[in-house]
Amino acid sequence: IAENWKKFGETEPHWSVLTNPVFFKDSLQEHLDAFFAHGQIDVDNALSYLSRAGLPATGFDRVMDFGCGVGRLTVALAPHARRIVGVDISPSHLREAAKTMESKSITNAEFAQIRSVDDIDDLGTFDLIFSRIVLQHNPPPIMAAIYERLLSALRPGGVAIVQIPTFLKGWRFSVAEYLAGTAPAMEMNALPQHEIFRIIEQQDCVTLEVRECTDLREIQGVSHTFVVQKH
């Protein structure tokens, strides 16, 4: 997974985040504002979850943008945080994200590369963790392990807003077959809701809201955004 996403970052970093042909390098400049406008919409929607739950939707001490890519969401989250940490597995994406922050004069963002699930434990604790169209590109056992570590990184009262596909039509997963075969460069997987709710309970969190979303586009399936708060 790391090797695949490093290559994406070196070749088509923005397209790999939002797989629309207009975000290929040869046409990116005329569509770059639209790319970051998508991120602003996603962050506005996420913060509205907090408002509906009666929680503050800005003024966070420390925020994590997990799977930050080139900083699409980091840019929109930065005004709401004293400090924001963009986390990704791809060093090439992180280099592009750092350039983005410099170009936009954003000074409260820092970036961290993780090489394994265990590295999440070294990032510290957070008031808000946001992840969108990220976990789905990992096999289900890794999706579950990442989600567990993200919830573990929440401070008491902290909130995680994480999007996860929960059903893909005709999809099945076998660990043995996965390890014996070759996964596609940009794989798409799901994690069943009952497994997600098990992790939420295990990590001493409460579910504030679950929203079905349209992130799968032409893929037949179901995707949800889970909004949970640490006790």
Secondary structure, 3 states (H helix, E strand, C coil): CHHHHHHHHHHCHHHHHCCCHHHCHHHCHHHHHHHHHHHHHHHHHHHHHHHHCCCCCCCEEEEEEECCCCCHHHHHHHHHEEEEEEEECCHHHHHHHHHHHHHCCCCCEEEEECCCHHHHHHHCCEEEEEECCCHHHCCHHHHHHHHHHHHHCEEEEEEEEEEEEEEECCCCCCHHHHHHCCCCCCCCCCCCHHHHHHHHHHCCEEEEEEEEECCCCCCCEEEEEEEEEEC
